[in-house]
Amino acid sequence: MHGLRQRWARRSLAALAVGALVAGACGGGDDGGSEDAGDGGAAGGGEPYVLGFSADLSGVFASLSQGALAGTQAYFDKLNAEGGIDGHPVELEVRDDRTDVQVGSADIRDLAEMGVPVILGNVSSVVWATTGNLAEELEVPQLAGAAVDGLVYPPRPYLYRYFQSAKQAAEGKLRYVLEQAESDQPRIASIRYESAGTDDWQKALEDAMGELDLELVANERFPAASTDVAPAASAVAAANPDYVVASLNDPHAPLVVDALRNRGYTGPIVSWVGSSEQVLAGVADPEFYVLRDSMAPELPEGAPVREAAEAAGVADNLNIFSTNGYLAAKFVADGLKICGFPCDGAGMEAAFQEVGAIDSEGLAGPGFGEVGDDSHILSSTVSIWHLAQGGPEGTIVGDWFEPTIEGLR
């Protein structure tokens, strides 16, 4: 691996993939992993920018977090190979919160005390619902993937999201359903795993449906760590919906789809979070649709992420979150160029307001990265994907669109 290297990654990239060694890199202090511009690098002899990365790398959301880390690492490795930022390489100081709020809070404070100008990662809403509240206190921006809408609606200083919000997901799916439905009063049911982020998604969905004079015919959930989705799926199927909207992570998606089909539901299922190519292939159902705000790295359009990850030696950990991690890293790099060296949290916060839409390299829809007083969410457009009958990979349905219900009625 050239460019960025992690102490724990050097010990075993294979162990990272299964989460076996990551637990040894958690929880602040000297146990954290550090990625540096190794092998001499191409970034010159400048002092490094040291950034923080904190996420669940060995718990319930490990696969998603590892994907985000791989994309983040891939971009910074590529950047360092091209000379860094004005000769300054980028290092990542990595923490694993293990889906433990106390560990995550300690990690955020530890990274802030180190003087990092920004903390990336934070994929689990279970943890970010608490640790996000430390950002303004510590004056260090957090750029997270977790869907906790209360932290970004209205925009709060030092808090940003590099993945679509729960509100965007709810309204984007609802817009798609209503534009496809034969009736202006379609029967819609929802199913989700339990988390702070999916709670926000459910509330946003109900609020949006209320504005359109619609009501859910079923609203079911199941524990995030559970593999028994049968009771929830049975209740949804029994409500005889025309459409099912869902919030499912990668392991849940095939279980829920199978459970719904086995109970007689044959209509469209439109999901969020679990939207990877592996999920589409595993489900293998042309009536299973997913909402994305970026290109999957396995697709031809995802080549920039895939090639950078292969060069960095982290391609085995790629998933749909990797593209968002890659784009978040690119957004941060543009901010560092504005902030200059050295850069602290307050300087990074000011720089983020000046970055504007980044060159997404075709990895996202229009306007990715354009934040300001009215929004701290990098994603501004979304798209619908599915695996067409017999197709080898996901295909986009229509085009990128703004995830809002405005103008539907």
C-alpha positions as CSV (number, residue, x, y, z in Angstrom):
1,M,0.0,0.0,0.0
2,H,1.5,3.3,-1.0
3,G,0.5,6.8,0.3
4,L,-1.8,6.4,3.3
5,R,-1.1,3.5,5.7
6,Q,-2.8,2.5,8.9
7,R,-1.0,0.8,11.7
8,W,-3.9,-1.7,12.1
9,A,-4.3,-2.0,8.3
10,R,-0.6,-2.8,7.9
11,R,-1.0,-5.6,10.4
12,S,-3.8,-7.2,8.3
13,L,-6.1,-5.8,5.7
14,A,-7.8,-9.2,5.6
15,A,-8.6,-8.8,9.3
16,L,-10.2,-5.5,8.6
17,A,-12.5,-7.0,6.1
18,V,-13.9,-9.4,8.7
19,G,-13.7,-7.0,11.7
20,A,-11.3,-9.2,13.7
21,L,-8.5,-6.8,14.3
22,V,-10.3,-3.5,14.2
23,A,-11.4,-3.9,17.8
24,G,-7.8,-3.5,18.7
25,A,-7.8,-0.1,17.1
26,C,-10.6,1.4,19.0
27,G,-11.3,3.8,21.8
28,G,-8.9,6.8,21.8
29,G,-5.4,7.1,23.2
30,D,-2.6,5.1,21.6
31,D,-4.9,2.3,20.5
32,G,-6.2,4.3,17.5
33,G,-5.0,3.6,14.0
34,S,-3.0,6.2,12.1
35,E,-2.7,6.4,8.4
36,D,0.3,8.3,7.0
37,A,2.1,9.1,3.8
38,G,4.3,6.0,3.9
39,D,6.8,4.6,1.4
40,G,8.4,8.0,0.9
41,G,5.1,9.2,-0.6
42,A,4.8,11.8,-3.4
43,A,3.6,14.6,-1.2
44,G,7.0,16.1,-0.5
45,G,8.5,16.9,2.9
46,G,5.7,19.2,4.2
47,E,4.2,18.6,7.6
48,P,1.0,16.5,7.4
49,Y,-2.6,17.5,7.8
50,V,-3.8,15.0,10.5
51,L,-7.5,14.4,10.2
52,G,-9.8,12.3,12.4
53,F,-12.0,9.4,11.4
54,S,-14.4,7.8,13.9
55,A,-16.9,5.1,13.1
56,D,-18.2,1.7,14.0
57,L,-15.6,-0.6,12.4
58,S,-16.4,-3.8,14.3
59,G,-20.0,-3.6,15.4
60,V,-23.4,-3.8,13.9
61,F,-22.6,-1.2,11.1
62,A,-19.0,-2.3,10.5
63,S,-19.5,-3.2,6.9
64,L,-20.9,0.2,6.0
65,S,-18.3,2.0,8.1
66,Q,-15.4,0.0,6.6
67,G,-16.7,0.9,3.1
68,A,-16.8,4.6,4.0
69,L,-13.3,4.4,5.4
70,A,-12.0,2.6,2.3
71,G,-13.4,5.4,0.1
72,T,-11.9,8.1,2.3
73,Q,-8.6,6.4,2.4
74,A,-8.6,5.8,-1.3
75,Y,-9.1,9.5,-2.1
76,F,-6.4,10.7,0.3
77,D,-4.0,8.1,-0.9
78,K,-4.5,9.3,-4.4
79,L,-4.1,12.9,-3.3
80,N,-0.9,12.2,-1.5
81,A,0.5,10.3,-4.6
82,E,-0.2,13.5,-6.6
83,G,1.7,15.7,-4.1
84,G,-0.7,16.2,-1.3
85,I,-2.1,19.7,-0.6
86,D,0.7,22.2,-1.5
87,G,3.2,19.6,-0.5
88,H,1.5,18.6,2.7
89,P,0.4,14.9,2.9
90,V,-2.9,13.9,4.6
91,E,-2.9,11.4,7.5
92,L,-6.0,9.8,9.1
93,E,-6.1,9.1,12.8
94,V,-8.7,6.3,13.0
95,R,-11.0,5.3,15.9
96,D,-13.5,2.4,16.1
97,D,-16.5,3.2,18.3
98,R,-17.9,-0.4,18.1
99,T,-21.5,1.1,18.1
100,D,-20.8,2.2,21.7
101,V,-21.8,5.7,22.5
102,Q,-19.4,6.1,25.4
103,V,-16.5,4.9,23.3
104,G,-17.5,7.1,20.5
105,S,-17.8,10.2,22.7
106,A,-14.3,9.5,24.2
107,D,-12.9,9.1,20.7
108,I,-14.4,12.4,19.4
109,R,-12.9,14.2,22.4
110,D,-9.6,12.5,22.0
111,L,-9.3,13.5,18.3
112,A,-10.3,17.1,19.1
113,E,-7.6,17.3,21.8
114,M,-5.1,16.1,19.1
115,G,-6.0,19.2,17.2
116,V,-7.6,17.6,14.1
117,P,-9.4,20.2,11.9
118,V,-12.2,17.8,11.0
119,I,-13.6,14.3,12.0
120,L,-15.0,12.1,9.2
121,G,-16.9,8.8,9.4
122,N,-19.7,8.6,11.9
123,V,-21.9,6.2,9.9
124,S,-24.0,4.9,12.7
125,S,-26.9,7.1,13.8
126,V,-27.0,5.1,17.1
127,V,-23.7,6.8,18.0
128,W,-23.8,10.0,16.1
129,A,-27.1,11.0,17.7
130,T,-25.0,11.7,20.8
131,T,-21.5,12.4,19.6
132,G,-22.7,14.9,17.0
133,N,-23.7,17.2,19.8
134,L,-20.0,17.5,20.8
135,A,-19.0,19.2,17.5
136,E,-19.9,22.8,18.4
137,E,-18.7,22.4,21.9
138,L,-15.3,21.2,20.7
139,E,-15.2,23.5,17.7
140,V,-14.2,20.7,15.3
141,P,-16.5,20.0,12.3
142,Q,-17.9,16.5,12.0
143,L,-18.7,15.2,8.5
144,A,-20.9,12.2,9.0
145,G,-22.8,9.6,7.1
146,A,-25.3,8.9,9.8
147,A,-28.9,10.0,9.3
148,V,-29.8,12.1,12.4
149,D,-31.9,14.8,10.9
150,G,-32.1,16.8,14.2
151,L,-28.4,17.6,13.8
152,V,-28.8,19.1,10.3
153,Y,-32.3,20.5,10.2
154,P,-31.9,23.4,10.7
155,P,-28.2,23.5,9.8
156,R,-26.0,23.6,12.9
157,P,-22.4,24.9,13.1
158,Y,-19.7,22.3,12.8
159,L,-22.2,19.5,11.7
160,Y,-22.3,18.2,8.1
161,R,-23.6,15.1,6.3
162,Y,-22.0,13.4,3.3
163,F,-24.9,11.0,2.8
164,Q,-28.5,11.9,2.0
165,S,-30.6,12.7,5.0
166,A,-33.6,10.7,6.3
167,K,-35.9,13.5,5.1
168,Q,-34.4,13.5,1.6
169,A,-34.7,9.7,1.6
170,A,-38.4,9.7,2.7
171,E,-39.4,12.5,0.3
172,G,-37.4,11.1,-2.6
173,K,-39.0,7.7,-2.3
174,L,-42.5,9.2,-1.8
175,R,-42.0,11.4,-4.9
176,Y,-41.0,8.3,-7.0
177,V,-43.9,6.3,-5.7
178,L,-46.5,9.0,-6.5
179,E,-45.0,9.6,-9.9
180,Q,-45.3,5.9,-10.7
181,A,-48.6,5.1,-9.0
182,E,-51.8,4.7,-11.1
183,S,-53.9,6.2,-8.4
184,D,-53.4,9.5,-6.5
185,Q,-54.2,7.6,-3.3
186,P,-51.9,4.6,-3.5
187,R,-51.8,2.2,-0.5
188,I,-48.3,2.6,1.0
189,A,-46.7,0.6,3.8
190,S,-43.4,1.1,5.6
191,I,-40.9,-1.3,7.2
192,R,-37.5,-0.5,8.8
193,Y,-34.9,-1.5,11.3
194,E,-34.8,0.4,14.6
195,S,-32.3,3.3,14.9
196,A,-32.3,7.0,15.5
197,G,-31.8,7.5,11.8
198,T,-34.7,5.3,10.7
199,D,-36.9,7.0,13.4
200,D,-36.1,10.3,11.6
201,W,-36.9,8.6,8.3
202,Q,-40.3,7.3,9.5
203,K,-41.2,10.7,11.0
204,A,-40.2,12.5,7.7
205,L,-42.3,10.0,5.7
206,E,-45.4,10.4,7.9
207,D,-45.0,14.2,7.8
208,A,-44.7,14.2,4.0
209,M,-47.6,11.9,3.6
210,G,-49.7,14.1,5.9
211,E,-48.9,17.1,3.7
212,L,-50.3,15.1,0.7
213,D,-53.4,13.8,2.6
214,L,-52.1,10.2,2.6
215,E,-51.8,7.7,5.4
216,L,-49.7,4.6,5.8
217,V,-51.6,1.3,5.7
218,A,-48.9,-0.3,7.8
219,N,-45.8,0.9,9.8
220,E,-43.6,-1.9,11.0
221,R,-40.1,-2.1,12.5
222,F,-37.7,-4.7,13.9
223,P,-34.5,-4.5,16.0
224,A,-31.3,-3.5,14.1
225,A,-29.4,-6.6,15.3
226,S,-32.3,-9.0,14.6
227,T,-32.5,-11.5,11.7
228,D,-36.1,-12.3,12.5
229,V,-38.1,-9.9,10.2
230,A,-41.1,-12.3,9.8
231,P,-43.5,-10.6,12.2
232,A,-42.9,-7.1,10.7
233,A,-43.1,-8.5,7.1
234,S,-46.3,-10.4,7.9
235,A,-48.0,-7.3,9.2
236,V,-47.0,-5.3,6.1
237,A,-48.1,-8.0,3.6
238,A,-51.4,-8.4,5.5
239,A,-52.2,-4.6,4.9
240,N,-52.3,-5.3,1.1
241,P,-50.2,-2.3,0.1
242,D,-49.6,-1.1,-3.5
243,Y,-46.1,0.0,-2.6
244,V,-43.7,-0.7,0.3
245,V,-41.1,1.9,1.3
246,A,-38.3,0.6,3.5
247,S,-35.2,1.5,5.4
248,L,-33.0,-1.6,5.4
249,N,-29.3,-2.1,5.7
250,D,-27.4,-4.7,3.6
251,P,-28.1,-7.8,5.7
252,H,-31.7,-7.0,6.2
253,A,-32.7,-6.3,2.6
254,P,-32.8,-9.9,1.3
255,L,-34.5,-11.1,4.4
256,V,-37.3,-8.6,4.2
257,V,-37.8,-9.0,0.5
258,D,-38.0,-12.8,0.8
259,A,-40.4,-12.5,3.8
260,L,-42.7,-10.1,2.0
261,R,-42.7,-12.3,-1.2
262,N,-43.3,-15.5,0.8
263,R,-46.4,-13.8,2.3
264,G,-47.9,-12.8,-1.0
265,Y,-46.8,-9.3,-1.6
266,T,-45.7,-8.9,-5.2
267,G,-45.5,-5.1,-5.6
268,P,-42.6,-2.7,-5.7
269,I,-40.3,-2.3,-2.6
270,V,-38.3,1.0,-2.5
271,S,-35.5,1.0,0.0
272,W,-32.9,3.2,1.5
273,V,-29.5,2.6,3.2
274,G,-29.0,-1.0,1.9
275,S,-28.5,0.1,-1.7
276,S,-25.3,-1.6,-2.8
277,E,-24.8,-3.7,-5.9
278,Q,-24.3,-6.7,-3.7
279,V,-27.8,-6.2,-2.2
280,L,-29.4,-5.8,-5.7
281,A,-27.7,-9.0,-6.9
282,G,-28.5,-10.9,-3.7
283,V,-32.2,-9.9,-3.8
284,A,-32.3,-10.4,-7.6
285,D,-35.8,-8.9,-7.8
286,P,-36.6,-6.4,-10.5
287,E,-39.3,-4.9,-8.3
288,F,-36.8,-4.1,-5.6
289,Y,-35.6,-0.5,-6.0
290,V,-33.0,1.5,-4.0
291,L,-32.5,5.2,-3.6
292,R,-28.9,6.4,-4.1
293,D,-27.1,9.8,-3.9
294,S,-23.9,8.5,-5.5
295,M,-22.6,5.9,-8.0
296,A,-21.8,2.4,-6.7
297,P,-18.1,1.7,-7.1
298,E,-18.7,-1.5,-9.0
299,L,-20.4,0.3,-11.9
300,P,-18.5,1.7,-14.8
301,E,-19.3,5.2,-13.6
302,G,-17.7,4.3,-10.2
303,A,-14.3,3.8,-11.8
304,P,-12.6,6.7,-10.0
305,V,-13.3,5.2,-6.6
306,R,-12.6,1.6,-7.7
307,E,-9.2,2.5,-9.3
308,A,-8.1,4.6,-6.3
309,A,-9.1,1.9,-3.9
310,E,-7.2,-0.8,-5.9
311,A,-4.1,1.4,-5.8
312,A,-4.5,1.9,-2.1
313,G,-5.0,-1.8,-1.4
314,V,-8.5,-1.4,0.1
315,A,-10.7,-2.6,-2.8
316,D,-11.9,-5.6,-0.9
317,N,-13.8,-3.2,1.5
318,L,-15.7,-1.2,-1.1
319,N,-19.4,-0.8,-0.9
320,I,-22.0,1.9,-1.7
321,F,-20.7,4.1,1.2
322,S,-17.3,4.1,-0.3
323,T,-18.2,6.6,-3.0
324,N,-19.7,8.9,-0.4
325,G,-16.5,8.5,1.7
326,Y,-14.4,9.3,-1.4
327,L,-16.5,12.4,-2.2
328,A,-16.4,13.6,1.5
329,A,-12.6,13.3,1.4
330,K,-12.5,15.4,-1.8
331,F,-14.8,18.0,-0.2
332,V,-12.5,18.1,2.9
333,A,-9.4,18.4,0.7
334,D,-11.0,21.4,-1.1
335,G,-11.7,22.9,2.3
336,L,-8.1,22.4,3.4
337,K,-6.8,24.2,0.3
338,I,-8.9,27.2,1.4
339,C,-8.0,26.9,5.0
340,G,-4.3,26.6,4.4
341,F,-1.7,25.1,6.7
342,P,-2.0,24.7,9.6
343,C,-5.8,24.4,9.7
344,D,-7.8,24.2,12.9
345,G,-11.5,23.4,13.5
346,A,-12.7,27.0,13.3
347,G,-10.7,27.5,10.1
348,M,-12.2,24.3,8.6
349,E,-15.7,25.4,9.5
350,A,-15.2,28.7,7.7
351,A,-13.6,27.0,4.7
352,F,-16.5,24.6,4.2
353,Q,-18.8,27.6,3.6
354,E,-16.6,28.6,0.6
355,V,-16.0,25.2,-1.1
356,G,-19.2,25.1,-3.2
357,A,-20.1,22.2,-5.5
358,I,-17.1,20.0,-6.0
359,D,-16.0,18.2,-9.1
360,S,-17.7,14.9,-8.4
361,E,-16.0,13.1,-11.3
362,G,-19.5,11.8,-12.4
363,L,-19.9,10.0,-9.1
364,A,-23.0,12.0,-7.9
365,G,-25.7,14.2,-9.3
366,P,-25.5,17.9,-9.7
367,G,-24.5,20.2,-6.8
368,F,-22.7,17.7,-4.6
369,G,-20.9,19.6,-1.8
370,E,-22.7,22.9,-2.1
371,V,-23.4,23.8,1.5
372,G,-24.3,27.1,3.1
373,D,-26.6,28.8,5.5
374,D,-29.6,26.8,4.3
375,S,-28.1,23.3,4.1
376,H,-25.1,21.3,5.6
377,I,-25.9,18.2,3.5
378,L,-23.5,17.5,0.7
379,S,-26.1,15.5,-1.3
380,S,-28.6,17.6,-3.2
381,T,-30.0,15.1,-5.7
382,V,-30.8,11.4,-5.6
383,S,-31.6,8.6,-8.1
384,I,-33.6,5.3,-8.2
385,W,-31.9,2.1,-9.2
386,H,-32.9,-1.6,-9.6
387,L,-31.6,-4.8,-11.2
388,A,-33.5,-5.2,-14.4
389,Q,-34.7,-8.7,-15.3
390,G,-31.6,-10.7,-16.2
391,G,-29.4,-7.6,-16.0
392,P,-25.8,-7.9,-14.8
393,E,-25.8,-4.7,-12.7
394,G,-28.0,-2.0,-11.3
395,T,-29.5,0.4,-13.8
396,I,-30.8,3.9,-13.1
397,V,-34.6,4.5,-13.4
398,G,-35.0,7.9,-15.0
399,D,-32.5,10.6,-13.9
400,W,-31.2,12.4,-10.9
401,F,-33.8,14.5,-9.1
402,E,-34.3,16.7,-6.1
403,P,-35.7,14.7,-3.2
404,T,-38.6,16.8,-2.3
405,I,-42.4,16.5,-2.4
406,E,-42.8,20.2,-3.4
407,G,-45.1,20.5,-6.4
408,L,-46.6,17.0,-6.2
409,R,-50.0,18.3,-5.3
